[in-house]
Structures are given as C-alpha cells and as structure tokens.
Amino acid sequence: MISKEFLKAGHAPTLFSAFLYFDMSFMVWVLLGALGVQIAADLGLTPAEKGFMVAVPILTGALLRMVSGVMVDRIGPKMTGAISQMIVIAGLLLAWLLNVNSYEGILALGVVLGVAGSSFAVALPLASRWYPPQYQGIALGIAGAGNSGTVFASLFAPSLAKAFGWSTVFGLAAIPLIIAFVIYMLFAKDAPDQPAPKKLEQYLSILKEPDAWWFMLFYGVSFGGFVGLSSSLNIYFNVEYGLGPVIAGFFTAACVFAGSLVRPIGGGLADKIGGIRTLSIMYVVAAVALVIMSVKLPSAYATLGVLIVGMSALGMANGAVFQLVPQRFRNEIGVMTGLVGMFGGIGGFYLAASLGVSKQALGSYQPGLIGFAVLAVVAFVGLTLIKRRWRTTWGAAIADARI
C-alpha cells in the first residue's frame, strides 16, 4: 500500500511527526482508564464513578476537537498542536508535583487530559493537506494509527503504578510527551496550500450540510466504540474476570493494539474498494462482536478473542471514514475533522459512561454493550440509504479516488 509514488507525493517528516504527536497524546488521553483499577481501589469508587472517571477525558477531548479544528483553520495545524502539547505536559507535571489523590482532583486532571484527545483534529489535517485525493486513505490511516498510544498506557501504566504509585505515573508520562514535542517542533511543517481562514459563521454553515451529520454519526460509532472500549477494558476485565490491574492492562493492550494496527489497513482498503463498502462490512462485524461480548463468555481469553475481532473492525472503520471525509470536505478539512472527531469522542463518552451506569444499576455490562451494537446497526443502515447519492454526486466528480 505504501508505494514509491506515495512517498514522493507528500512530506514524510510531517507525516511521522503527526503520527508521533497523535500517538503520545492518545497515550495520556486514556491514562485514567489504564490506571482505573488502582485509582478506584484506593479511592473506593462505585461502578458509576469509575465509568465517569474514564469518560471525562473522552468528553472533554470531544468538545475541544471542535475548538482545535477552528484553530487549525485559523492559525495552522502546527501552532495549534504546539499549544495543545504544552498544556498537557504542564497539567501532568502539576498533577505529579501536587500529588493529586482525590476523586475531584482526578476529574480535574481528566479535563486537562482531554486537551490531548483534541490532537485528532490537529494531526489529521496536518498530514492530510500534504497528500492528493488518491492517497488520503493511507496517509490519514498512518497518521491516525497514533491511536496506538493507548497500547502504551495499558501496557506500562499499571506496572509503573504498582512500582511507584499511580500519582507518580503522571510525572513519568510527561517524559515521552516532551520528547515528542521536540521532534514535532523540529520536523513538522504546515502544507504550503493552507486554505484561507474563514469567518465563524462559515464554520457553522457546514452544519447545514446533511453529509456532515452522516460523517459525525459514522465516526461517533467507529471511533466512539474504539476509544470507549480502550478506556473501559482494564476495569471490565478486572470486574468480570478478576484479573489484576497489570494482567488486565495486558489484555486491554492486545485489544487496542489490534484496533490501532489495522487503521492504516482500513484506509488503504477504502482506497482500493471504496470507503462505503469497507465501512459497511466493519459495522456489521463490530455489532456482532459487541453482542457476543455482552453475554459474558466463560473465560477472559474467549472474550479477548472476540474483542480483538471487534476492535479490529472498529479500527478499520476509523480509517475508512477518513478516506471519505477529505473527498467531500477537502477545503473544510480542519473544521470537519474537529466536528467529526468531536462526535467520535461523544460516542466514546457515551459507551464508557453507559457501561458504568448499567453495571451499577443492573449488575451487568450487557445493556451498555447491546446499546452500542444497535448504534453500529443504525450506522450500517444509514450507509445503505445514502451510498447511491454519494457515489453519483460528489463521488462521481473524483476521478482518482474510490468512494
């Protein structure tokens, strides 16, 4: 999929910088989920409080993606990303120095970590603007594979917390972020053909486009499912199967790694067979996996297998959505990335919070999982309804890209 033509078409140092920035940002965005078992044990949290704790950074990141998207179009993606990284690094260092050890303090840190979640609306336009339409799927798939940062959080945060205490992990997490920030400032460049800044009403006018709402729904399901599960699985494996925080982190890391690894494959497949066809398949697979998971399989390993399939489907769907978005809204890619990313985060907040609420109210995670599977089916039906119009209108005008 990565051909010589692709390597010549854009700017590889910027693509790598966008990936690394996204990767490290996602690592800390889900940090509270990775530490959730240990924090909840020390603070005596209820299931609903656990769900809300891991959901706060997701919701904050979702809301800030729209702000970041507008900033990208106003001051450029590189400067927007630099500001965001400095805020997150400062927040982590402050939490470490103050030794945050209360539920309220953790929620406040979650709001700051939400700024890291807004990196999606920066990294993708930073990479996208360097590449022509026929390479959008693979370019944004590579940049978007930065969601693999959630793997590092699940792999290392529980072990570090066991050795040094979970508040110390906040300070340790700032170290790779500082390294990524230096690389970003040295190698990332804004593309030369930046769109002219628009007035605020021009940004809001995009909400009048029905296609914008369709994309928000589609990403709300695909990315919402991915990040909601990424933030919740440590707690899920601990509660449902009695796994310790470190082993639960390993299980979560395996699921997240699968979903992250295949995001570029999803984008590349969408380039080959079309984003609509790729998305349709992945929504069906994800819905089936969530339903199977909801019945609580007899072993953690069986659940792990189902989750790897489901997370892979969601990861490929993420790549496929962003093969389509730049084809339809290339001149508005900054604000559209913010809008679509915002709804992706809202979907993740809904899933993480609903799992905690359903466990506390009904004693089972099943209602939350079934509810999200239904949303995947709704997305599939929506694609079926609009695919003909997309292919015969804006899709027909793009000679070099598959819709």
C-alpha positions as CSV (number, residue, x, y, z in Angstrom):
1,M,0.0,0.0,0.0
2,I,3.0,2.4,0.7
3,S,4.3,2.8,-2.8
4,K,7.2,5.0,-4.1
5,E,4.6,7.3,-5.6
6,F,3.0,7.7,-2.1
7,L,6.4,8.5,-0.5
8,K,7.1,11.2,-3.2
9,A,3.6,12.7,-3.0
10,G,3.7,14.3,0.4
11,H,6.0,15.2,3.2
12,A,7.2,12.2,5.2
13,P,8.7,14.1,8.2
14,T,5.4,15.8,8.8
15,L,3.5,12.6,8.5
16,F,5.8,10.9,11.0
17,S,5.6,14.0,13.3
18,A,1.8,13.9,13.1
19,F,1.8,10.2,14.0
20,L,4.1,10.6,17.0
21,Y,2.2,13.6,18.3
22,F,-1.1,11.7,18.0
23,D,0.5,8.6,19.5
24,M,1.8,10.2,22.6
25,S,-1.4,12.3,23.0
26,F,-3.6,9.2,22.9
27,M,-1.4,7.5,25.4
28,V,-2.2,10.1,28.1
29,W,-5.8,10.7,26.9
30,V,-6.7,7.2,28.2
31,L,-4.3,7.2,31.1
32,L,-7.1,7.3,33.7
33,G,-8.6,4.2,32.2
34,A,-5.3,2.4,32.3
35,L,-4.9,3.3,36.0
36,G,-8.6,2.9,36.7
37,V,-8.4,-0.3,38.7
38,Q,-5.7,1.1,41.1
39,I,-7.3,4.5,41.4
40,A,-10.7,3.1,42.1
41,A,-9.3,0.7,44.7
42,D,-7.5,3.5,46.6
43,L,-10.4,5.9,46.4
44,G,-13.2,3.4,46.9
45,L,-15.2,4.3,43.8
46,T,-18.5,2.9,42.7
47,P,-19.0,1.4,39.2
48,A,-20.7,4.6,38.0
49,E,-17.9,6.7,39.4
50,K,-15.3,4.5,37.7
51,G,-17.2,4.9,34.4
52,F,-17.5,8.7,34.8
53,M,-13.8,9.0,35.7
54,V,-12.6,7.3,32.5
55,A,-15.3,9.1,30.4
56,V,-14.4,12.7,31.5
57,P,-11.2,13.0,29.4
58,I,-13.1,11.5,26.4
59,L,-15.9,14.0,26.6
60,T,-13.5,17.0,27.2
61,G,-11.4,15.8,24.2
62,A,-14.5,15.5,22.1
63,L,-15.7,19.1,22.9
64,L,-12.2,20.6,22.4
65,R,-11.8,18.9,19.0
66,M,-14.2,21.5,17.5
67,V,-12.1,24.3,19.1
68,S,-8.9,22.7,17.7
69,G,-10.5,22.3,14.3
70,V,-11.3,26.0,14.1
71,M,-7.8,26.9,15.4
72,V,-6.3,24.7,12.7
73,D,-8.0,26.7,10.0
74,R,-7.2,30.0,11.7
75,I,-3.5,29.6,12.8
76,G,-2.5,26.4,11.2
77,P,-2.2,22.8,12.5
78,K,1.5,23.1,13.6
79,M,0.9,26.0,16.0
80,T,-2.3,24.5,17.3
81,G,-0.6,21.3,18.1
82,A,2.3,23.0,19.8
83,I,-0.1,24.9,22.2
84,S,-2.1,21.7,23.0
85,Q,1.1,19.8,23.8
86,M,2.4,22.4,26.2
87,I,-1.0,22.5,28.1
88,V,-1.0,18.7,28.6
89,I,2.7,18.5,29.6
90,A,2.1,21.3,32.2
91,G,-1.0,19.6,33.5
92,L,0.7,16.2,34.0
93,L,3.7,17.8,35.8
94,L,1.4,19.8,38.0
95,A,-0.6,16.7,39.0
96,W,2.6,14.9,39.8
97,L,4.1,17.8,41.9
98,L,0.8,18.3,43.8
99,N,0.4,14.5,44.3
100,V,-3.2,14.5,43.3
101,N,-5.0,11.9,45.3
102,S,-8.7,12.8,45.4
103,Y,-11.6,11.9,43.1
104,E,-12.2,15.6,42.4
105,G,-8.5,16.1,41.6
106,I,-8.6,13.2,39.2
107,L,-11.6,14.6,37.4
108,A,-9.8,18.0,37.1
109,L,-6.8,16.2,35.6
110,G,-9.2,14.4,33.3
111,V,-10.3,17.7,31.9
112,V,-6.7,18.7,31.1
113,L,-6.0,15.3,29.5
114,G,-9.0,16.0,27.3
115,V,-6.8,18.5,25.5
116,A,-4.6,15.5,24.4
117,G,-7.7,14.0,23.0
118,S,-8.3,17.0,20.8
119,S,-5.0,16.1,19.0
120,F,-7.1,14.2,16.5
121,A,-8.3,17.5,15.0
122,V,-4.7,18.7,14.6
123,A,-2.7,15.7,13.5
124,L,-5.0,14.6,10.7
125,P,-5.3,18.0,8.9
126,L,-1.5,18.4,9.4
127,A,-0.9,15.2,7.4
128,S,-3.9,15.4,5.1
129,R,-3.1,18.7,3.5
130,W,0.2,17.3,2.1
131,Y,-1.4,14.5,0.2
132,P,-3.6,14.3,-3.0
133,P,-7.0,12.6,-3.0
134,Q,-5.8,9.1,-4.1
135,Y,-3.6,8.8,-1.0
136,Q,-5.9,10.3,1.6
137,G,-6.8,6.8,3.0
138,I,-3.3,5.6,3.6
139,A,-1.9,9.0,4.7
140,L,-4.6,9.5,7.3
141,G,-4.5,5.9,8.2
142,I,-0.8,6.2,9.1
143,A,-1.4,9.5,11.0
144,G,-4.5,8.1,12.7
145,A,-2.6,4.9,13.7
146,G,-1.4,7.2,16.5
147,N,-4.3,5.9,18.5
148,S,-1.9,3.0,19.2
149,G,-0.7,5.2,22.0
150,T,-3.5,3.7,24.1
151,V,-1.5,0.4,23.9
152,F,1.4,2.0,25.8
153,A,-0.9,3.3,28.5
154,S,-2.4,-0.1,29.0
155,L,0.9,-1.9,28.9
156,F,3.0,0.3,31.2
157,A,0.9,2.4,33.4
158,P,-0.5,-0.3,35.7
159,S,3.0,-1.8,36.2
160,L,4.5,1.6,36.9
161,A,1.7,2.4,39.3
162,K,2.3,-0.8,41.2
163,A,6.0,0.0,41.5
164,F,5.9,3.8,42.2
165,G,2.3,4.7,42.9
166,W,-0.3,5.9,40.4
167,S,0.3,9.7,41.0
168,T,4.0,9.3,40.1
169,V,2.9,7.9,36.7
170,F,1.6,11.3,35.8
171,G,5.1,12.8,36.0
172,L,6.6,9.8,34.2
173,A,4.1,10.2,31.3
174,A,5.3,13.7,30.7
175,I,8.8,12.5,29.7
176,P,7.8,10.9,26.3
177,L,5.5,13.8,25.6
178,I,8.4,16.2,25.9
179,I,10.5,14.2,23.5
180,A,7.6,14.0,21.0
181,F,7.1,17.8,21.4
182,V,10.8,18.5,20.5
183,I,10.6,16.2,17.4
184,Y,7.3,17.8,16.4
185,M,8.7,21.3,16.5
186,L,11.8,20.3,14.5
187,F,10.2,18.3,11.7
188,A,6.5,19.1,11.3
189,K,5.6,21.7,8.7
190,D,2.3,23.2,7.6
191,A,1.5,22.4,3.9
192,P,2.0,25.3,1.5
193,D,-1.6,25.3,0.2
194,Q,-3.3,26.2,3.5
195,P,-7.0,27.3,3.0
196,A,-7.7,30.9,3.8
197,P,-9.2,31.4,7.3
198,K,-13.0,31.6,7.3
199,K,-15.4,33.7,9.4
200,L,-17.1,31.9,12.3
201,E,-20.5,31.8,10.5
202,Q,-18.8,30.0,7.6
203,Y,-17.6,27.3,10.0
204,L,-21.1,26.9,11.4
205,S,-22.7,26.9,8.0
206,I,-21.2,23.4,7.4
207,L,-23.8,22.1,9.8
208,K,-26.4,22.8,7.2
209,E,-24.8,20.0,5.1
210,P,-26.5,16.7,5.6
211,D,-23.3,14.8,4.7
212,A,-21.6,16.4,7.7
213,W,-24.1,14.9,10.0
214,W,-23.7,11.5,8.4
215,F,-20.0,11.6,8.9
216,M,-20.5,12.6,12.5
217,L,-22.7,9.6,13.1
218,F,-20.4,7.2,11.3
219,Y,-17.3,8.3,13.3
220,G,-19.3,8.5,16.5
221,V,-19.8,4.8,16.2
222,S,-16.4,3.7,14.9
223,F,-14.1,5.8,16.9
224,G,-16.5,6.1,19.8
225,G,-16.5,2.3,20.1
226,F,-12.8,2.1,19.9
227,V,-11.9,4.8,22.5
228,G,-14.8,3.9,24.8
229,L,-13.6,0.3,25.0
230,S,-10.0,1.3,25.2
231,S,-10.7,3.4,28.3
232,S,-13.0,0.8,29.9
233,L,-11.5,-2.6,29.3
234,N,-9.0,-2.5,32.2
235,I,-11.9,-2.1,34.6
236,Y,-14.1,-4.6,32.6
237,F,-11.5,-7.4,32.8
238,N,-10.9,-6.8,36.5
239,V,-14.5,-6.7,37.5
240,E,-15.8,-9.5,35.2
241,Y,-12.9,-12.0,35.3
242,G,-11.0,-11.0,38.4
243,L,-7.8,-10.1,36.5
244,G,-5.3,-8.0,38.4
245,P,-4.6,-4.5,37.1
246,V,-1.3,-5.5,35.3
247,I,-2.8,-8.5,33.6
248,A,-6.0,-6.6,32.8
249,G,-3.7,-4.0,31.2
250,F,-2.0,-6.6,29.0
251,F,-5.4,-7.9,27.8
252,T,-6.5,-4.4,27.1
253,A,-3.3,-3.6,25.3
254,A,-3.8,-6.6,23.0
255,C,-7.3,-5.4,22.0
256,V,-6.2,-1.8,21.5
257,F,-3.1,-2.9,19.5
258,A,-5.3,-4.8,17.1
259,G,-7.6,-1.9,16.6
260,S,-4.7,0.6,16.1
261,L,-2.6,-1.6,13.8
262,V,-5.3,-2.0,11.2
263,R,-6.4,1.6,11.0
264,P,-4.0,2.2,8.0
265,I,-5.2,-1.1,6.5
266,G,-8.7,0.2,6.7
267,G,-7.7,3.4,5.0
268,G,-5.8,1.5,2.3
269,L,-8.6,-0.9,1.8
270,A,-11.0,2.0,1.4
271,D,-8.7,3.5,-1.3
272,K,-8.9,0.1,-3.1
273,I,-12.6,-0.9,-2.8
274,G,-14.2,2.3,-1.6
275,G,-14.9,3.7,1.9
276,I,-18.6,3.0,1.8
277,R,-18.1,-0.8,1.1
278,T,-15.3,-1.0,3.8
279,L,-17.4,0.8,6.4
280,S,-20.5,-1.4,5.7
281,I,-18.6,-4.6,6.4
282,M,-16.9,-3.3,9.5
283,Y,-20.0,-2.0,11.2
284,V,-21.6,-5.5,10.8
285,V,-18.6,-7.2,12.2
286,A,-18.3,-4.8,15.2
287,A,-22.0,-5.1,16.0
288,V,-21.8,-8.9,16.1
289,A,-18.7,-8.8,18.3
290,L,-20.3,-6.5,20.8
291,V,-23.4,-8.7,21.1
292,I,-21.3,-11.8,21.6
293,M,-19.2,-10.0,24.3
294,S,-22.4,-8.9,26.1
295,V,-23.3,-12.4,27.1
296,K,-20.1,-12.7,29.2
297,L,-18.2,-15.6,27.7
298,P,-16.9,-18.2,30.2
299,S,-13.3,-17.2,30.0
300,A,-11.3,-14.0,29.7
301,Y,-9.4,-15.5,26.8
302,A,-12.6,-16.1,24.8
303,T,-13.6,-12.5,25.4
304,L,-10.2,-11.4,24.4
305,G,-10.6,-13.1,21.0
306,V,-14.0,-11.6,20.3
307,L,-12.7,-8.2,21.3
308,I,-9.7,-8.4,19.0
309,V,-12.0,-9.0,16.1
310,G,-14.4,-6.2,17.2
311,M,-11.7,-3.7,17.9
312,S,-10.0,-4.5,14.6
313,A,-13.3,-3.8,12.8
314,L,-13.7,-0.5,14.6
315,G,-10.1,0.4,13.8
316,M,-10.5,-0.3,10.1
317,A,-13.8,1.7,10.1
318,N,-11.9,4.7,11.6
319,G,-9.5,4.6,8.6
320,A,-12.4,4.2,6.1
321,V,-14.3,7.2,7.5
322,F,-11.3,9.4,6.9
323,Q,-10.7,8.1,3.5
324,L,-14.2,9.6,2.7
325,V,-14.1,12.9,4.7
326,P,-11.4,14.7,2.7
327,Q,-13.0,13.7,-0.6
328,R,-16.2,15.5,0.4
329,F,-14.8,18.4,2.5
330,R,-11.2,19.0,1.4
331,N,-11.4,22.8,1.8
332,E,-13.0,22.4,5.2
333,I,-10.9,19.5,6.4
334,G,-9.9,21.3,9.6
335,V,-13.3,22.1,10.9
336,M,-14.7,18.8,9.6
337,T,-12.0,16.9,11.4
338,G,-13.0,18.8,14.5
339,L,-16.7,18.2,14.1
340,V,-16.4,14.5,13.2
341,G,-13.8,13.9,15.9
342,M,-16.0,15.6,18.4
343,F,-18.8,13.2,17.8
344,G,-16.3,10.3,17.9
345,G,-15.4,11.4,21.4
346,I,-19.0,11.8,22.4
347,G,-19.6,8.3,21.2
348,G,-16.7,7.1,23.4
349,F,-18.0,9.1,26.4
350,Y,-21.5,7.5,25.9
351,L,-20.1,4.0,25.8
352,A,-17.7,4.4,28.8
353,A,-20.3,6.1,30.9
354,S,-23.2,3.7,29.9
355,L,-21.1,0.7,30.9
356,G,-20.5,2.1,34.4
357,V,-24.2,3.1,34.8
358,S,-25.5,-0.2,33.5
359,K,-23.2,-2.2,35.8
360,Q,-24.2,-0.2,38.9
361,A,-28.0,-0.1,38.1
362,L,-28.5,-3.6,36.7
363,G,-25.4,-5.5,37.8
364,S,-24.4,-6.2,34.2
365,Y,-22.5,-4.6,31.4
366,Q,-24.8,-6.1,28.8
367,P,-27.2,-3.2,28.3
368,G,-24.4,-0.8,27.6
369,L,-22.8,-3.2,25.1
370,I,-26.1,-4.0,23.3
371,G,-27.0,-0.3,23.1
372,F,-23.8,0.4,21.3
373,A,-24.2,-2.6,19.0
374,V,-27.6,-1.1,18.0
375,L,-25.8,2.2,17.1
376,A,-23.5,0.2,14.8
377,V,-26.5,-1.3,13.0
378,V,-28.0,2.2,12.7
379,A,-24.8,3.4,11.0
380,F,-24.9,0.4,8.6
381,V,-28.5,1.2,7.7
382,G,-27.6,4.9,7.2
383,L,-24.7,4.0,4.8
384,T,-27.1,1.8,2.8
385,L,-29.5,4.7,2.5
386,I,-27.1,7.3,1.3
387,K,-24.4,5.4,-0.7
388,R,-26.1,5.8,-4.1
389,R,-26.4,9.5,-3.7
390,W,-22.8,9.9,-2.6
391,R,-21.5,7.8,-5.5
392,T,-23.5,9.7,-8.1
393,T,-22.9,13.2,-6.8
394,W,-19.6,14.2,-5.2
395,G,-18.1,10.8,-5.6
396,A,-18.5,10.8,-9.3
397,A,-16.5,14.0,-9.5
398,I,-13.4,12.5,-8.0
399,A,-11.6,10.6,-10.7
400,D,-8.7,9.3,-8.7
401,A,-10.4,8.1,-5.5
402,R,-12.8,5.2,-4.8
403,I,-16.0,6.1,-2.9
